[in-house]
Structures are given as C-alpha cells and as structure tokens.
C-alpha cells in the first residue's frame, strides 16, 4: 500500500451571476455541503464570488467591501464547521486600483491570497483600467503540496508557469473567466499541453459556464496530466470533476476520480458548440434579468424560425410568444410556414395584421410625400409598424422582444432601424446567413441533452429551401439585393473578421469558394459595411460567437471617410 500523500481536488464548473454576491457564495456553500468528507479542496473559476467580468463594478468601494464581507463570513463558517477548503476569486483592495485575486481559504479559515499578474487588454476584456497588476505569483503551500495558482491571463503566458515550477509547484491550477469563441477550446488545450511539456507538471483549467450579457462562457474545464493526456473535459453545463494529486516516482501527477453532474466528458463539434452557445446566452440573459419570456416576430422566414427554436430550447415553449404580422405583401406560404413552425415548437402564435397601420401612415404622410413615387420609405414603414407592434406587446405583457437579424444583414445594413432591429437581445447577431442554414439543418437532426425543445424537426423544410425574402415589395429576394449568400459571407468573413481591404478580401473569398469574386463586388459590400455602422450602434446586443462580433470586438468609427 502506498504511503505517499494524496490531495483530493474537486474542480467546479458553475454559473455565477455578476453582482449577485450572496447567491454566488450560496453556490459555494452548496458544493461544500455536497463534497464534505469527499474533497480536500474545491476550486472555482475566476472572480466566482462576484461573477465575471465585473467591469466598472471593480471601481466601486462598496462593491469590494460587500465581497470582502461575504468572504469573511465564509471563512468564519469554515473555522466553525470545517469541511473542504475553497479557492474562490474576487477583487482585493489596492492602493489606487483593486487586484483581481484568488483566495485559498483553508478549513481553519486561514486565507492565502494570489494576485493576477497579467491583465488582458483585448477586444473584450480591458482589465488594465479596473485592476492593478500583481507580482508574478509563488506557489501556495497546502496540505503537504505546493499549488501553482495562475489566474486566467497568467495561464496564457508561459513565464508564469515557468516561475511557479521553478519554485517547486506540484500542480498548475488556472481559475479562468474565458468566453466562448468558435475554435477556442483547441487553442486552450494546445496551450495547456505546451505548458505541461515545458515544466513537467499536471495542469487543471477551470472556467465558469453561463451567459453574461453578450458573452457566453462555455466552461470547457479540463485537466491534463504530466504526460499531456486530457483526463477530464466538460462543457456547456454546470458540473464538477474530481482528481487526486499525488507524488510518484517520476514526480507529481493527477488521476481522475469521476465526473459529477451528468456532463459528457468532452467538447461538442462546431455546429453543436455554436448552438449551445446561443441557447446559453439567451437563457441567462432572460433569466438573470428576470424577463418572463420572449416575444418574436414570426415572418415565416429562416431567421425568425431558428431564433424561435433557440428560444424554446433555452426557455421552454411556455415562455416563447410568436406573432405573425402580415402585410398585403405577405405570401400565403409565409403565413403557413410560420404556423407550422409554431406547431412544431408548441408555442403560442398570434396574428396582428399591419395593413391598418400602413394605411394610417399613408394617410398621415400623403400631404408631405405628394408627387413622389413609392420607394424604400414605404418598405421601412412596414418594418417599423412591426417593430412598434412587438414593442407594444412587450410593454403590455412584459416579455422581451428577441431580435432576429443575422450577421450578414447586420454587416451590410440590410435591416430597418427601429423596425426589425427592435429588441433587447439577438442570438443571430454574430451568425452569418450560410451558418444559419447549417444550424437549422443541424437542429432538425439533433437534440442534445439539456435543451427544452422537442425532438425532431423544429424548422420546417420549406422555410430552409425557399429563397429568403423580406417581403416588403413584390418579387423581392435577399440574394437579388446582396448577391448569393455564400459569396456575401465569404467576402464578409475576410472584410470584417479578417479586417482585409476589398481587393484582398475578394482574392481570399475566391480561393475559399473556388470561384472568382469580383473586386468591385467586395468594394460594394465594404461600402455597405462602413455605412451601416450607425445602425449597428443602435441595435440590440447579441451573443458573441466569433473572433470579431459587432459588440466589444468591433470599434469602427461612425464618421469615417477612409476608402476601401
């Protein structure tokens, strides 16, 4: 029988709420009760006690005092009751700015504080304006082991892992607040394996899961042993995994005890990851802001149908209210398709015709518009009549309007300000139209555990196969105005996400598609992107899914005369 010391570690992937300090600490207490006698240390994600990111809340002295009081209360309980030790994060008072800190509270209530050394200053996180930089951390002695704790950004820079290893750390533990971005999990794992190879220590990465405004935290928590093997990995739901740390003949290493919480041991493929991120973002934005549900304008088109499916999967059919708002230009097929989608999803569907509103505006504006032919003005009146209708329903019944515009449309301004851009949130804002098609087909064929919607088809086939149209004038189709969506999206990826000029975007799109894309087309699309910035500034926030979404990761000046 081995006489080597062992440390039982439980890594908790949970969903804190920013500012809900008492509720977040109650989550910690719940896990301490559950793992009493089973774990020596519970590890939570970055700033778990306050939720993350806290942005300018870090600059409010009362906020920091309230967190410190909750931390002190937990330490006092632990001194009295025992139970597992806890590693939890939050702000630590500083001279000018607070620190981003991790607190290791032992079972006797004693506390060791580790400060974040590297502060991110990127498209989403600007911690240099709210936190002070701490020193390079040293290992923390705990029950016969040395724990190398590196908070989030410190994980992304090799010198911190090297310093901890040089001071005798037995394991690297990284509490994180890292938001979802397609393809990011592979980068995290690669970085972890490189750190393990460099220093010869096991590494555990624990991230939060859940939505915070436009950010989605996918979890993706994992453990890599000293040989570079992934021994645990969990994503997109609250769960925990147990590991045992012990010293062997060749150095310290970890092995897995079990995964708790019914979470699959792995990470989903790309389309499922995108869909799960959309569901998570909407669920938590609605739930954490205490909306009773959502109301969606149901046009019979693909964007509203997929948005409705995401809403039902996130919230349940009883919290999703669909509304058809036909005009004289709305086709019978669109009416039927909207009704079929509502039936498949099991939601309430109401119909509010907008012809009376169109006629009222025509009567009101005829004296001003006399002698001028109809144009886009009359089209926009239809969209704005629908926006007013949805906002009135929201005001009266309390549900939040869910906007349904996709990234292709938002990019080029193919949307009506104060019309179909109305809403409090969007799940498609960072999803190109070609990906909307792919997600609809994926969801019709798959229903992962945890979704609240039905099995089987949720988006009618005819909605997917018919040409997209706003139906604001006769014989209107989206692609007639914008070009084929595969061409449009390829150009936009390289213009927007790659930040290339039009000739370069056209060349890259041509190579991607295997078909020529004219520079003149890319220039036209680029001008539309430039000119639509004033619209995007006034649109709803939406889930960030890519490396450059139209939120914190995009900062184009509205007044901008720079050429393409």
Protein Blocks (a to p, Z undefined) as FASTA:
>chain_A
ZZbdcdddddddddddehilmlmmmmmmmmmmmmgokafbdcddehklnopaekjmlmmm
klmmmmmmmmmmmmmmmmmngpaddddddddddfkbccdddddddfkopacddddfbdcd
dfkbccklmbccddddddddeehiacdddehjlmmpmklmmmmmmnopabdcdddddddd
ehklmmmmmmmmmmmmmnopacdddddeddehjbccekjpacddfkopafbdcehiacdd
dddddddfkoccdddfbdehhiacddddfklmmmmmmmmmmmmmmmmnopabdcdddehp
aklmmmmmmmmmmnopklcccdddddfklcfklmmmmmmmmmmnopacddddfklmmmmm
mmmmmmmmgoiacdfklmmmmmmmmmmmmmmmmmmnopacddfbdfklmmnopacehilm
gcjbdfklmgcfklmmmmmmmmmmpccehiabdehjfbdfklmmpccdehlaghiafklm
nopfklmmmmmmmmmmnopafklmmmmmmmmnopacdfklmmmmmmmmmmmmmmmmmmcc
dddfbfbdcbfkpccdfbdcbdZZ
